[in-house]
Amino acid sequence: MTAFFDTNVLVYCTDASAPGKQARARNLVARSGAAGDAVVSTQVLIELFHVLTRRQKMPPATAQALTQAYAAWPVVASDMALVGAAIEKSIRHQLSIWDAMVVEAATRAEARTLYSEDLSHGQRFGSLTVVNPFLA
């Protein structure tokens, strides 16, 4: 079952300031990655590099290597069709355009699960369900 990972889950894998979330994120990423179920988008990879280098002050070469490691998973590319569909989702579901891009990319990947702490846990978009892996 394909699982789409939002940026925040990947960021927690390296966030030592939140050890509980870090452990959960690492476990989830390791399991899904090993099973070949994990997918991301170009947007997620760009945001990941930005957060790692700007907020976590990770050396750029380290952030680049980590981002490239996640790029070994299937990656949904952003194109005008995805942007257009995301704009429609943003309007229809009152989502930020960034969240709508993630939802649309996950939908395009035919993911059943979207791991994110930015959207409402249990929220559904067709056959896609949002799961906040950090809820107790």
C-alpha positions as CSV (number, residue, x, y, z in Angstrom):
1,M,0.0,0.0,0.0
2,T,1.6,3.3,-1.2
3,A,2.2,5.9,1.5
4,F,3.0,9.5,0.7
5,F,5.3,11.4,3.1
6,D,4.9,15.1,3.7
7,T,7.9,17.2,4.5
8,N,7.3,17.5,8.2
9,V,7.6,13.7,8.8
10,L,10.9,13.6,7.0
11,V,12.2,16.6,8.9
12,Y,11.5,15.0,12.2
13,C,13.8,12.1,11.2
14,T,16.7,14.5,11.9
15,D,15.1,16.7,14.6
16,A,16.9,15.8,17.9
17,S,14.9,18.5,19.7
18,A,11.8,16.3,19.5
19,P,13.1,12.8,20.4
20,G,9.6,11.1,20.5
21,K,8.6,12.4,17.1
22,Q,12.1,11.6,15.8
23,A,11.8,8.0,16.8
24,R,8.3,7.6,15.3
25,A,9.3,9.3,12.1
26,R,12.4,7.2,11.7
27,N,10.6,4.0,12.4
28,L,7.8,4.8,9.9
29,V,10.2,6.0,7.2
30,A,12.4,2.9,7.7
31,R,9.4,0.5,7.5
32,S,7.8,2.2,4.4
33,G,11.1,2.6,2.7
34,A,12.2,-1.0,3.2
35,A,8.8,-2.2,2.0
36,G,9.0,-0.1,-1.2
37,D,5.8,1.7,-0.3
38,A,7.1,5.3,0.3
39,V,6.7,8.1,-2.2
40,V,7.4,11.8,-2.1
41,S,7.1,14.8,-4.6
42,T,9.5,17.3,-6.0
43,Q,7.9,19.9,-3.7
44,V,8.5,17.8,-0.6
45,L,12.2,17.3,-1.6
46,I,12.6,21.1,-2.2
47,E,11.0,21.9,1.2
48,L,13.1,19.3,2.9
49,F,16.4,20.7,1.7
50,H,15.2,24.2,2.7
51,V,14.2,23.2,6.2
52,L,17.3,21.1,6.8
53,T,19.7,23.9,5.8
54,R,17.7,27.0,7.1
55,R,16.0,25.8,10.2
56,Q,18.1,22.9,11.3
57,K,21.4,24.6,10.1
58,M,22.5,21.3,8.6
59,P,25.5,21.6,6.3
60,P,24.3,21.9,2.7
61,A,26.3,18.9,1.5
62,T,24.7,16.7,4.3
63,A,21.2,18.0,3.5
64,Q,21.8,17.4,-0.2
65,A,22.9,13.8,0.5
66,L,19.8,13.2,2.6
67,T,17.5,14.8,0.1
68,Q,19.0,12.7,-2.7
69,A,18.5,9.5,-0.6
70,Y,14.8,10.3,-0.4
71,A,14.8,11.0,-4.1
72,A,15.6,7.3,-4.6
73,W,11.9,6.6,-3.7
74,P,9.3,7.2,-6.4
75,V,9.0,11.0,-6.9
76,V,5.8,12.7,-8.2
77,A,7.0,15.6,-10.4
78,S,5.2,19.0,-10.2
79,D,3.8,20.0,-13.5
80,M,1.0,22.3,-14.7
81,A,-1.6,19.6,-14.5
82,L,-0.8,19.0,-10.9
83,V,-0.7,22.7,-10.1
84,G,-4.1,23.2,-11.7
85,A,-5.7,20.3,-9.9
86,A,-4.1,21.5,-6.6
87,I,-5.6,25.0,-7.1
88,E,-9.0,23.4,-7.5
89,K,-8.4,21.3,-4.4
90,S,-7.3,24.4,-2.5
91,I,-10.5,26.2,-3.4
92,R,-12.8,23.2,-2.9
93,H,-11.3,22.0,0.4
94,Q,-10.1,25.4,1.7
95,L,-6.5,24.2,1.9
96,S,-3.3,26.2,1.5
97,I,-1.9,25.8,-2.0
98,W,1.1,24.0,-0.5
99,D,-1.1,21.5,1.3
100,A,-3.2,21.1,-1.8
101,M,-0.1,20.3,-3.9
102,V,0.9,17.6,-1.4
103,V,-2.6,16.1,-1.5
104,E,-2.7,16.2,-5.3
105,A,0.7,14.6,-5.6
106,A,-0.3,11.8,-3.1
107,T,-3.5,11.3,-5.2
108,R,-1.5,11.2,-8.4
109,A,0.8,8.5,-6.8
110,E,-2.4,6.5,-5.9
111,A,-1.3,6.6,-2.3
112,R,-3.8,5.3,0.2
113,T,-2.1,7.1,3.2
114,L,-0.7,10.6,3.5
115,Y,1.6,10.9,6.5
116,S,1.5,14.5,7.7
117,E,1.0,16.6,10.8
118,D,-0.1,19.6,8.8
119,L,-3.5,18.3,7.8
120,S,-6.4,17.0,9.8
121,H,-5.9,13.4,11.0
122,G,-8.5,11.1,9.4
123,Q,-9.3,13.6,6.7
124,R,-10.1,11.9,3.4
125,F,-9.7,12.9,-0.2
126,G,-11.3,10.1,-2.2
127,S,-9.3,6.9,-1.3
128,L,-6.5,9.0,0.3
129,T,-6.5,9.2,4.1
130,V,-4.4,11.7,6.1
131,V,-2.6,10.1,9.1
132,N,-0.8,12.1,11.7
133,P,1.8,9.6,12.9
134,F,2.6,11.7,16.0
135,L,-0.8,11.5,17.7
136,A,-0.6,9.5,20.9
